[in-house]
Amino acid sequence: MGARSYSVRIGADDHSLQVLSHDRAAGRLEISIDGVALCCGYRIIDSNRVRLELVDRSLVIHLNEAPGVRWVAGGGATAKVCPAPSRGRGVTDRDLPPEITPPMPAVVIEVLVEVGQRVAKGDPAVVVSAMKMESTLLAPIDGTVAEVNASQGDKVSPGDVLVRVKPDEEEP
């Protein structure tokens, strides 16, 4: 099996991830993140959680899937994982969905943007709370806020579009 490649966005930063080898029977995984190799053990806890066994610690990773995107959360970070674009080109804003969605079931603490507001990629847009941790969801691209579909106190789930950003290139 050849290496599988993915684009990973953590906050406003894009990374390249390759799965180099996967031994399901032994629970071993070898990956490369931006060219840096990492080998770890893993144990599947249930359909939404995996325990990674790293050299110096153990980490529970929460997995959620929405149409066209996978979310991975753990260790204080949330990542959006998508298949890498074909033909060897890098990830561009055109490859990313313009929606802000929660990576796991959460409660909206605060909406930081409003319709018509200009945002830059990485600007804070919505604060949510899940599992007693607050996370700030960031604008995925440069553009103008076209929709805000969340309010303080709303219970939200992966796939719910909280904010939609109209990309700059679509503006008249």
Steps between C-alpha positions, in 0.01 A plus 500: 500500500634844409505787744166677543524878504280751682479874548465595866396842626567583864377850575616706203801279421502242220706181527571196285441158658592166349414159642820306424405168656215360704514165680145449628581169672787652701328835554795691346487805277781681321422845365684801364387854585663767285782253433561406865446128567310383809436144613237426764283228638124530513196332648145558378282588799170531310373631166589860592812465715853368457780490757840587352804366685787742443855478634436722802122491546165356410240717327129440435394631158134571422386438142197647326397488139277735304433496125834554322708560812635321807573672830763383747522653847742427781784646700339846493489522120236440237590405144299485180622208284424474127646282223797679342437671165608297201776581249748592772379857547477650846186586689348835410203688644297379200546143629355585840131524584391855589293375795587497867370183664564354845734199521285328763170558682532829687322804640554842345655734758539808279465602134778746417395597144192641328361492147686740271815506712835453321711217643849375427599136502565411865283773657302378804133451403319281756587375849353160593524282809530122483609258769571788743742662252445818304617511139509794264396414147684707241410646161620244244561754221519873426160643415175648625266334749196398293302309766497462877287203605588478869429689820632484853369188675422302183582128512685414180636185334762415239370599158290789632602814311551768765648765269540513121769724349471627142852478348662820374513380139117474493449863596389737221 
